[in-house]
Amino acid sequence: MIFVNIRTYQLYISVMCCLVAVYSVGRAETHDTQQPVHIQADKMLASPKNQFIIFQGNVKVTQENIQLNADTLDVYLISSVNTVNITKESVQKINAKGHVRIHWKEYRIEADSAIYFPPKNQLVISGNMARLYQGKNNIAGSTIILDLTTDQIEISSKKGEQVEANYEFSDQDYKQLKRQ
């Protein structure tokens, strides 16, 4: 990575922002996928024969410590399932589209779309600068991959763009930096 016309302390602050954001997410509690899922929407269309369910309009999904809001939620079932009885094992992926907002513990995520893969317990958030907030701090990129089992996060950007982090230092942060 090449940094042009940047002072040493600005580089140090940028690196610290990324490390603090990643560390904070990594220290959070894990998400229990065995908890019940509650979905609300203006309309639902189900086609077990075609292995999909669509929720449209003011979609709100809650499960334990995570809440998702979106315009549309598409649920794709594994092709061997031919009933409306949906289990964790019968869902291949869930795709949320349009004004996606996710609240997870003390974090808030905003993006154009989010895809959840139940077998991996992984959430892939994307769009025009998908953004993860923790209080006043935030980090953004074109793709955020959140592993809900390990609480690991990976943020990347499209070719020619960079991941962007904004971190507001507290007095405690400054004291810790001085000690180092």
C-alpha positions in Angstrom: 0.0 0.0 0.0 1.4 3.4 -0.9 0.7 6.5 1.2 1.4 9.8 -0.5 1.7 13.1 1.4 0.5 11.7 4.8 2.2 12.4 8.1 3.2 9.6 10.3 0.6 10.2 13.1 -2.2 10.3 10.5 -1.1 6.8 9.3 -0.9 5.6 12.9 -4.4 6.9 13.6 -5.8 5.2 10.5 -4.2 1.9 11.4 -5.4 2.2 15.0 -9.0 2.9 13.8 -9.1 -0.3 11.8 -7.6 -2.4 14.6 -10.0 -1.0 17.2 -13.0 -1.6 14.9 -12.0 -5.2 14.2 -11.0 -5.9 17.8 -14.4 -4.5 19.1 -16.4 -6.7 16.8 -14.2 -9.7 17.6 -14.8 -9.3 21.4 -18.6 -9.3 21.1 -20.9 -12.2 22.1 -21.7 -14.8 19.5 -25.1 -15.1 17.7 -27.3 -18.1 18.6 -28.9 -19.3 15.4 -31.1 -21.7 17.4 -33.3 -18.9 18.6 -36.7 -18.3 16.9 -36.9 -15.9 13.9 -39.7 -13.4 13.7 -40.5 -11.8 10.3 -43.0 -8.9 9.6 -43.8 -7.5 6.2 -46.6 -5.9 4.3 -46.9 -8.8 1.9 -45.6 -12.4 1.5 -45.5 -14.7 -1.6 -44.6 -18.3 -1.1 -43.9 -20.9 -3.8 -42.5 -24.2 -2.2 -42.5 -25.8 -5.7 -40.1 -23.1 -6.9 -38.2 -23.1 -3.5 -38.6 -19.5 -2.6 -40.5 -17.1 -0.3 -40.6 -13.4 -0.8 -41.5 -10.8 1.9 -42.2 -7.3 0.6 -42.6 -3.9 2.1 -41.4 -2.7 5.5 -39.7 -6.0 6.2 -38.5 -6.5 9.8 -36.6 -9.6 10.9 -35.6 -10.3 14.5 -33.7 -13.1 16.0 -32.1 -12.9 19.5 -29.7 -10.0 19.4 -30.0 -9.1 15.7 -32.6 -7.0 13.8 -32.8 -6.5 10.1 -35.0 -4.0 8.2 -35.3 -3.9 4.4 -37.6 -3.3 1.5 -37.6 -6.9 0.3 -36.5 -10.2 1.8 -36.1 -13.3 -0.5 -35.7 -16.7 1.1 -34.3 -19.4 -1.1 -35.0 -23.0 0.0 -32.9 -26.1 -0.8 -34.3 -27.8 -3.9 -35.3 -31.0 -2.1 -37.8 -29.2 0.1 -41.4 -29.3 -1.3 -43.4 -28.0 1.7 -43.9 -24.7 3.4 -42.5 -26.1 6.6 -39.3 -24.2 6.9 -36.4 -25.3 9.1 -32.9 -24.0 9.5 -31.7 -26.8 7.3 -34.2 -26.1 4.5 -33.0 -22.5 3.9 -30.1 -22.1 1.4 -29.8 -18.3 1.6 -31.7 -15.2 2.5 -31.3 -12.0 0.5 -32.4 -8.6 1.9 -32.6 -5.8 -0.6 -33.2 -2.1 -0.5 -32.5 0.3 2.4 -31.0 -2.5 4.5 -30.5 -1.6 8.2 -29.1 -4.1 10.6 -28.8 -3.7 14.4 -26.6 -6.2 16.1 -25.6 -5.7 19.7 -24.1 -2.2 19.9 -23.4 -2.1 16.1 -25.5 -0.6 13.3 -25.0 -1.5 9.6 -26.4 0.3 6.6 -26.2 -1.0 3.1 -28.0 -1.6 -0.2 -28.2 -5.4 0.3 -27.4 -8.2 2.7 -27.2 -12.0 2.0 -27.3 -14.5 4.9 -25.9 -18.0 4.4 -27.3 -20.2 7.1 -24.9 -23.2 6.5 -21.9 -20.9 7.1 -23.8 -18.6 9.6 -22.3 -15.7 7.5 -23.8 -12.4 6.6 -22.4 -10.6 3.4 -23.4 -6.9 3.3 -22.8 -4.9 0.1 -23.6 -1.8 -1.8 -22.4 1.7 -2.4 -20.2 2.1 0.7 -21.8 -0.4 3.1 -21.1 1.1 6.6 -20.6 -0.4 10.1 -21.2 2.0 13.0 -20.3 1.6 16.7 -21.4 4.8 18.4 -19.7 7.7 16.6 -17.1 5.4 15.0 -17.7 3.8 11.6 -15.9 1.9 8.9 -17.1 1.5 5.3 -16.3 -0.5 2.2 -18.2 -2.0 -0.7 -18.5 -5.4 1.0 -18.7 -6.4 4.7 -18.5 -10.0 5.6 -19.6 -10.8 9.1 -19.2 -14.3 10.5 -21.9 -14.6 13.2 -20.3 -17.8 14.7 -16.8 -16.3 15.4 -17.8 -12.6 15.3 -15.0 -11.9 12.8 -15.5 -9.1 10.2 -13.8 -8.5 6.9 -14.3 -5.2 5.0 -13.2 -4.7 1.4 -13.7 -2.3 -1.4 -14.0 -2.5 -5.2 -10.9 -2.1 -7.3 -9.7 1.5 -7.3 -11.4 2.3 -4.0 -10.3 1.9 -0.4 -11.9 0.9 2.9 -12.7 4.1 4.9 -12.6 4.3 8.8 -13.6 7.2 11.0 -12.7 6.9 14.7 -13.3 9.5 17.4 -10.6 9.2 20.1 -11.7 9.4 23.7 -9.4 10.7 26.5 -8.8 7.1 27.5 -7.6 6.3 24.0 -5.1 9.2 24.1 -3.7 8.1 27.4 -3.2 4.5 26.1 -1.5 5.9 22.9 0.9 8.0 25.1 1.8 4.9 27.2 2.8 3.0 24.1 
